Amino acid sequence: MQARHRRRSLAAIGGVAALVLAYGVQGVAAHTAKTAAGATTGTVNFVTTNTNTPGFAAVVTAFEAQYPGITVNASYLNSNQYNSLIPTELAAGNAPDVFTGFPGTGALPAVQLMAEAGDLEAIPIKGNYKAIPADALPDVSYKGKVYGYPLGQSAYFMLYNTTAFKSLGFQVPKTYAQLNALCTKAKADGKVLLEQAGSVEPNNGVLATQMASGPVYLSDPKWNTQKAKGKTTFVKSKGWNAAMTEFQSLAQNDCFESGAAGQTVPGATAQFASGDALIWLANSQNIGLTLAANPNFPLGVAATPAPTVKQQDVMVAYPTNLLVNAHSPNLAAAETFANFFAEPAEDAAWAQALGYSSLAQVDHNQLSAFVKPLVPYYKKGLTRVNPFFAWPNPEVFADESTEVQGLLTGQTTPSVVLGAMDSAWSSGG
């Protein structure tokens, strides 16, 4: 792997406090199939981001009940820690046995870059692994072999507090203009409109990309291809400029909470789940985090606002992929652990805990019950795959994330953000 691939470590989602959701005896009883390969004794060192805690903690508990001879040392780190750890430890030869990564090449730790470097163990496409969706397979494959197991489909959308909206007489915003107008009303009522964990830079990059999905990729699904051919740029893109300008406008109008640039995901989760903020422009993981903090939260889900109603879409992805370290000293136990997650019952439990749609649901053209309000967008073909996972190197998203944080603090401008992204695309950072 080239040095630039290991140098910088930003990913799509920030950290939150560790919260264990009860999986219970029903989850263990539901698991009946035994792993064909691997071991029944040993140790597995497992690391992931703590945005994933509700899902992984539930299934790890079930795994240890099913395999009492295998000890799982699970660590849940915030994204900045995690994304620094994985590339560094892979390079040093002491990475965890099992960990998670992102599809494609656009965000570290990236499945295809790690596979190219020989750091990942290929997984068998047989048995339960056949459940990998066709649209996810290319981004977790390298030279004809599969290296990542996607653990469900995430959607990106607007979470909102239905009780607060009703009591304040607020309508769900569909356009940038409506969102800004709602910001003015919220401030007049002494409320915080938007939650944002801006201290974790990738969160800002994810939000900016989410806001650009409709105005950029809905009208031109092949925008990335056009960019790769030199036929467009971030700076010249009307849609990208609209998204970044709106982000800046929201920040300048104090629509985000005070000090959003320094807010952590645990803090953001607590503030939103307690009702102190009304909207979280987020993704499926944030459903799990919110409900783990407040199981009775009045959760509403809607499409992300766009410049016009016709430009609204739903960005989707398979962002969390289970990976096995090819150099693991505990490879047999690691494979047992990974295979366990490929069981339909465990994948479903993981997805349910986090608010994802499980692979079985995707296979049957179904969605998680949490995101049923988004069904019309799926039926009309108004979904687009998260574009940054397919960007040519991780530096484009890394630079986007870093520079967009400056929009929160007023220290940069949309043109600077987009110019940095263009430079990273061309130079690889």
C-alpha positions in Angstrom: 0.0 0.0 0.0 1.3 3.4 -0.9 2.3 5.7 2.0 -0.5 8.1 1.2 -3.0 5.3 1.8 -1.8 4.9 5.3 -1.1 8.5 6.1 -4.4 9.9 6.9 -7.2 8.3 8.7 -10.7 9.8 8.5 -13.9 7.8 8.0 -17.5 8.4 7.5 -18.9 8.5 11.0 -17.8 9.8 14.4 -17.9 8.2 17.9 -20.5 7.8 20.6 -20.7 6.4 24.1 -20.7 2.7 24.6 -24.2 1.4 25.1 -25.2 -2.2 25.2 -28.6 -3.2 24.0 -30.0 -6.4 25.4 -29.9 -9.2 22.9 -31.4 -11.7 25.4 -31.9 -15.4 25.3 -34.2 -15.2 22.3 -31.3 -14.0 20.2 -29.1 -16.8 21.3 -31.9 -19.4 20.8 -32.5 -18.1 17.3 -28.9 -19.0 16.4 -29.0 -22.7 15.5 -26.4 -23.1 12.8 -22.8 -24.0 13.7 -19.8 -22.5 12.0 -18.3 -24.9 9.5 -14.8 -23.4 9.7 -12.7 -21.9 12.4 -12.3 -22.8 16.0 -14.4 -23.2 19.2 -11.6 -22.0 21.5 -9.2 -19.1 21.5 -9.2 -15.3 21.7 -10.4 -12.6 19.2 -9.4 -9.0 19.5 -12.1 -7.0 17.9 -12.2 -3.2 17.3 -14.7 -0.9 15.7 -16.0 2.6 16.0 -18.4 3.2 19.0 -21.1 4.4 16.7 -21.5 0.7 16.1 -21.7 -0.3 19.8 -25.4 -1.0 20.0 -25.3 -3.5 17.2 -22.0 -5.2 17.9 -22.4 -5.4 21.7 -25.6 -7.3 21.2 -24.2 -9.9 18.8 -20.9 -10.2 20.7 -22.9 -11.2 23.8 -24.8 -13.8 21.7 -21.5 -15.1 20.3 -19.9 -15.6 23.6 -22.9 -17.5 24.8 -22.7 -19.7 21.8 -18.9 -20.1 21.9 -17.9 -20.0 25.6 -14.5 -21.2 24.7 -13.7 -18.1 22.7 -13.0 -14.8 24.5 -13.8 -11.6 22.5 -11.8 -8.6 23.6 -14.1 -5.9 22.0 -13.1 -2.2 21.9 -15.3 0.6 20.7 -13.4 3.7 19.8 -14.3 7.1 18.5 -13.7 7.6 14.8 -10.6 9.7 15.1 -8.9 7.1 17.4 -10.2 4.2 15.3 -9.2 5.5 11.9 -5.7 6.3 13.2 -5.4 2.9 14.9 -6.2 0.6 12.0 -3.8 1.9 9.3 -1.0 2.3 11.9 -1.4 -1.2 13.4 -1.7 -2.8 10.0 1.5 -1.2 9.0 3.2 -2.4 12.2 1.8 -5.9 12.0 -0.2 -5.8 15.2 -3.7 -4.9 14.1 -6.8 -6.5 15.7 -7.9 -9.9 14.5 -11.3 -8.6 13.3 -12.3 -5.0 12.6 -14.6 -3.0 10.4 -13.9 -0.9 7.3 -15.5 1.0 4.5 -16.3 -0.2 1.0 -14.3 0.9 -2.0 -11.3 3.3 -1.9 -12.7 6.6 -0.8 -12.6 6.5 3.0 -10.1 5.0 5.4 -9.9 2.2 6.4 -10.9 1.2 2.9 -11.6 -2.4 2.0 -10.1 -2.4 -1.4 -6.9 -0.6 -0.3 -6.3 -3.0 2.5 -7.0 -6.0 0.2 -4.6 -4.6 -2.3 -1.9 -4.4 0.5 -2.6 -8.0 1.4 -3.9 -7.1 4.9 -7.2 -8.9 4.7 -8.3 -12.5 4.7 -10.6 -13.4 1.8 -14.0 -14.7 2.8 -15.8 -17.6 1.3 -18.8 -16.8 -1.0 -20.8 -19.8 0.2 -23.4 -20.5 2.8 -24.6 -17.4 4.5 -22.1 -15.2 2.7 -24.1 -15.6 -0.4 -26.4 -12.9 1.1 -24.0 -10.1 0.1 -26.1 -7.9 -2.2 -25.0 -7.6 -5.8 -24.7 -3.8 -5.5 -22.4 -4.1 -2.5 -20.2 -6.9 -3.9 -17.9 -4.8 -6.2 -16.8 -2.5 -3.4 -15.8 -5.3 -1.1 -13.9 -7.3 -3.7 -10.4 -7.1 -5.2 -9.1 -9.2 -8.1 -11.9 -11.6 -8.0 -12.0 -12.3 -4.3 -14.2 -10.9 -1.6 -12.7 -9.4 1.5 -15.5 -7.6 3.4 -18.8 -8.7 4.7 -21.4 -5.8 4.7 -23.6 -5.8 7.7 -26.7 -4.2 6.3 -27.8 -1.1 4.4 -27.7 2.3 5.9 -29.7 5.2 4.7 -29.0 8.9 5.2 -31.9 11.2 6.1 -33.3 13.7 8.5 -34.2 12.6 12.1 -36.6 14.8 13.9 -38.5 15.0 17.2 -42.2 14.4 16.3 -43.5 15.5 19.6 -41.6 18.8 19.6 -42.6 19.5 16.0 -46.2 19.0 16.8 -46.1 21.1 19.9 -44.4 23.9 18.1 -46.5 23.7 15.0 -43.6 22.9 12.7 -43.9 21.3 9.3 -41.2 18.9 8.1 -38.8 20.9 5.8 -38.3 19.6 2.3 -36.2 22.4 0.9 -33.2 24.4 1.9 -35.4 27.5 2.2 -37.9 25.7 4.4 -35.0 24.5 6.6 -33.7 28.0 7.0 -37.2 29.3 7.8 -37.6 26.7 10.4 -34.3 27.7 11.9 -35.6 31.2 12.4 -38.8 29.9 14.1 -36.8 27.5 16.3 -34.6 30.3 17.5 -37.6 32.5 18.2 -38.9 29.7 20.4 -35.6 29.3 22.2 -34.8 25.9 20.6 -31.8 24.5 18.8 -32.8 23.3 15.4 -29.8 21.2 14.2 -27.6 18.8 16.1 -24.1 18.2 14.7 -21.1 16.4 16.3 -18.7 18.7 14.5 -15.6 17.8 16.5 -15.3 14.6 14.6 -14.4 15.9 11.2 -15.8 13.1 9.1 -19.3 13.8 10.4 -19.1 17.2 8.7 -17.9 15.6 5.4 -20.7 13.1 5.6 -23.3 15.8 6.2 -22.0 18.0 3.3 -22.1 15.0 0.9 -25.6 14.0 2.1 -26.8 17.5 1.3 -25.1 17.3 -2.1 -26.6 13.9 -3.0 -29.9 15.3 -4.4 -28.7 18.4 -6.2 -25.6 16.6 -7.7 -26.1 12.8 -8.0 -29.9 12.6 -8.5 -29.7 14.7 -11.7 -26.4 13.1 -12.8 -25.8 9.6 -11.3 -22.6 9.4 -13.3 -21.1 12.6 -11.8 -18.1 10.8 -10.4 -17.4 9.4 -13.8 -17.7 12.8 -15.4 -15.3 14.1 -12.8 -12.8 11.3 -13.4 -12.9 12.2 -17.1 -12.1 15.8 -16.4 -15.5 17.0 -17.7 -16.5 18.7 -14.4 -15.1 19.8 -11.1 -16.3 20.3 -7.6 -15.7 24.0 -7.9 -17.7 24.3 -11.1 -20.6 22.0 -10.0 -23.8 24.0 -9.3 -25.1 21.2 -7.0 -21.9 21.0 -4.9 -21.9 24.8 -4.6 -25.5 24.8 -3.5 -24.9 22.2 -0.8 -21.8 23.9 0.6 -23.4 27.3 0.5 -26.4 25.9 2.4 -24.1 24.4 5.0 -22.4 27.7 5.4 -25.7 29.5 5.6 -27.0 27.2 8.4 -23.8 27.8 10.3 -23.9 31.6 9.9 -27.5 31.7 11.0 -26.8 29.8 14.2 -29.0 26.9 13.1 -26.6 24.4 14.6 -26.2 24.2 18.4 -23.7 26.6 19.9 -20.2 25.2 19.8 -21.2 22.5 17.2 -17.6 22.5 15.9 -16.5 21.1 19.2 -19.4 18.8 19.9 -18.7 15.1 20.3 -21.0 12.3 19.1 -21.8 11.2 22.7 -22.7 14.8 23.5 -24.8 15.2 20.3 -26.6 11.9 21.0 -27.5 13.0 24.6 -28.7 16.4 23.4 -30.8 15.1 20.6 -32.2 12.2 22.6 -33.2 14.5 25.5 -35.1 16.8 23.2 -32.7 19.7 23.4 -32.3 19.7 19.6 -35.0 19.2 17.1 -33.3 17.7 14.0 -30.3 15.5 13.3 -29.3 15.2 9.7 -27.8 11.8 10.0 -28.0 8.1 9.0 -29.2 4.7 10.2 -26.6 4.4 13.0 -28.0 7.5 14.6 -31.4 5.8 15.0 -29.7 3.1 17.1 -27.7 5.6 19.1 -30.8 7.8 19.8 -33.0 4.9 20.9 -30.2 3.4 23.0 -30.0 6.7 24.9 -33.8 7.1 25.0 -35.9 4.1 24.0 -39.1 6.2 24.1 -37.8 8.9 21.9 -40.5 10.2 19.4 -38.5 9.5 16.3 -39.5 10.9 13.0 -37.7 10.1 9.7 -37.8 12.2 6.5 -35.7 12.8 3.4 -32.9 15.3 3.6 -33.9 18.8 2.4 -32.6 19.8 -1.0 -32.7 23.0 -3.1 -36.1 22.0 -4.5 -38.5 19.2 -3.6 -37.8 17.5 -6.9 -34.2 17.2 -5.9 -34.8 15.3 -2.7 -33.4 11.8 -2.6 -32.2 9.2 -0.2 -28.5 8.4 -0.1 -27.7 4.8 0.8 -24.6 2.7 1.5 -23.2 -0.5 3.0 -20.7 1.4 5.2 -19.9 -1.1 7.9 -18.0 -4.2 6.6 -16.6 -6.9 8.8 -13.0 -7.7 8.0 -10.5 -10.4 9.1 -6.8 -9.6 9.5 -4.9 -11.8 7.2 -1.9 -11.8 9.6 -4.0 -12.6 12.7 -2.3 -15.0 15.1 -5.8 -16.1 16.1 -7.1 -16.7 12.6 -9.3 -19.7 13.2 -11.1 -18.1 16.1 -11.4 -14.8 14.1 -13.0 -16.7 11.2 -15.5 -18.3 13.7 -16.4 -14.9 15.0 -16.8 -13.4 11.5 -18.8 -16.4 10.3 -21.2 -15.9 13.2 -22.1 -12.5 12.0 -23.0 -14.0 8.6 -25.8 -16.0 10.2 -29.2 -14.4 9.2 -30.3 -14.2 12.9 -27.2 -12.3 13.9 -27.1 -10.0 10.9 -30.8 -9.2 11.6 -30.1 -8.5 15.3 -27.1 -6.3 14.4 -29.2 -4.3 11.9 -32.2 -4.0 14.2 -30.1 -2.6 17.0 -28.6 0.1 14.8 -31.5 1.0 12.6 -30.1 -0.5 9.4 -32.0 -2.7 6.9 -30.6 -6.2 7.2 -29.2 -8.1 4.2 -32.3 -10.3 4.3 -34.6 -7.3 4.1 -32.6 -5.9 1.2 -32.7 -9.2 -0.6 -36.5 -9.2 -0.3 -36.8 -5.5 -1.3 -37.8 -4.6 2.2 -36.6 -1.9 4.6 -36.1 -1.5 8.3 -39.4 -0.4 9.9 -37.6 2.7 11.1 -37.2 4.1 7.6 -40.7 3.2 6.2 -41.4 6.9 5.6 -38.7 6.7 2.9 -40.3 3.9 0.9 -41.7 6.2 -1.7 -38.2 7.3 -2.6 -37.1 3.7 -3.0 -40.1 2.9 -5.2 -39.5 5.9 -7.4 -35.8 5.1 -7.9 -34.9 8.2 -5.9 -32.0 6.6 -4.0 -28.3 7.2 -4.7 -25.3 5.3 -3.4 -23.0 7.3 -1.1 -20.5 8.7 -3.7 -17.4 9.2 -1.6 -16.7 5.5 -1.1 -16.0 5.4 -4.9 -13.8 8.5 -5.0 -10.3 7.5 -6.2 -8.4 8.1 -2.9 -9.3 8.7 0.7 -7.8 12.2 0.6 -10.8 13.8 -1.2 -13.2 12.9 1.6 -10.5 13.7 4.2 -10.0 17.2 2.8 -13.7 17.7 2.5 -14.2 16.7 6.1 -11.4 19.0 7.4 -12.4 22.0 5.3 -16.2 21.7 6.0 -15.5 22.0 9.7 -14.2 25.4 8.8 -17.7 26.3 7.5 -19.0 25.6 11.0 -16.5 28.0 12.5 -16.7 30.6 9.8 -13.0 30.2 8.9 -13.4 29.1 5.3 -15.7 29.4 2.3 -17.5 26.9 0.0 -15.0 27.7 -2.8 -12.1 26.8 -0.6 -13.7 23.5 0.4 -14.5 22.5 -3.1 -11.1 23.6 -4.4 -9.4 21.4 -1.8 -11.5 18.5 -2.9 -10.5 19.1 -6.6 -6.8 19.2 -5.6 -7.0 16.0 -3.6 -8.8 14.2 -6.4 -6.0 15.1 -8.9 -3.0 14.6 -6.6 -4.2 11.9 -4.3 -3.5 14.2 -1.3 
